[in-house]
């Protein structure tokens, strides 16, 4: 037993039967989600992210392995913990010919939630001004926000969001990130966020797990994931002639990569890089430490880096 909100052990799920049986969507997956913060679940298409999340809610039954949510085995005891769980999986599911408020009122009545909670969540997702309008008049982003309001209506301890920014424009994505961050900062909910938008995960998550072909290939605090993907310290150089800068440093045995506005140099000291470039007669605009991005860590973990 651990103090994790979610404990997954040796989880396996394969779809299809006989000759149509595919490879496992989830293959011996073991994973813990500790309380607090925002936990990012990453992986290429078909890596098993959504299947794993659906199994947490009993929407898909595993072939083998076990899942415990809030200390209880699921799906066997899902009814005990479901009131403390919220989810946005497979997109928003709303009644389009009813108002946003009425959608939430029906959910609140089913779950015996106080009516004043409806006003709170509408304010939180910035929909109070459109609460009286029919959902069919909402934009896609507004529907996503209403679905988020529905997911947090019962003050869940565990909130699972599968691609919450899917289909949103940049402004809508930024707004969704702000809502998710605000929820996590309140300290009463743990958010599990599945997304193919690595920049989104990098901005909001403090812990991540990377899946590939149904298996866990890397997990831990975001900072550790980023540092583990690096082969050593990297130095970023901004200069007017990156090709010449690369030639100078390569002559000294440095590993150099081209990036926008300059180059990156592996395993070197900033002062040493600057000194060699100045000695070579190059004008340098700036030298700084350069960390790996989540995209680079992701490609390294999944074996897709070149």
HELIX and SHEET records of a PDB file:
HELIX    1   1 UNK A   18  UNK A   20  5                                   3    
HELIX    2   2 UNK A   49  UNK A   56  1                                   8    
HELIX    3   3 UNK A   78  UNK A   81  1                                   4    
HELIX    4   4 UNK A   82  UNK A   84  5                                   3    
HELIX    5   5 UNK A  100  UNK A  110  1                                  11    
HELIX    6   6 UNK A  116  UNK A  124  1                                   9    
HELIX    7   7 UNK A  128  UNK A  130  5                                   3    
HELIX    8   8 UNK A  135  UNK A  137  5                                   3    
HELIX    9   9 UNK A  140  UNK A  151  1                                  12    
HELIX   10  10 UNK A  170  UNK A  185  1                                  16    
HELIX   11  11 UNK A  198  UNK A  204  1                                   7    
HELIX   12  12 UNK A  222  UNK A  229  1                                   8    
HELIX   13  13 UNK A  242  UNK A  251  1                                  10    
HELIX   14  14 UNK A  270  UNK A  279  1                                  10    
HELIX   15  15 UNK A  294  UNK A  301  1                                   8    
SHEET    1   A 4 UNK A  26  UNK A  33  0                                        
SHEET    2   A 4 UNK A   6  UNK A  13 -1                                        
SHEET    3   A 4 UNK A  64  UNK A  69 -1                                        
SHEET    4   A 4 UNK A  72  UNK A  74 -1                                        
SHEET    1   B 6 UNK A  85  UNK A  88  0                                        
SHEET    2   B 6 UNK A 158  UNK A 162  1                                        
SHEET    3   B 6 UNK A 190  UNK A 194  1                                        
SHEET    4   B 6 UNK A  38  UNK A  43  1                                        
SHEET    5   B 6 UNK A 207  UNK A 212  1                                        
SHEET    6   B 6 UNK A 215  UNK A 221 -1                                        
SHEET    1   C 4 UNK A 255  UNK A 259  0                                        
SHEET    2   C 4 UNK A 262  UNK A 266 -1                                        
SHEET    3   C 4 UNK A 234  UNK A 239 -1                                        
SHEET    4   C 4 UNK A 284  UNK A 290 -1                                        
END                                                                             
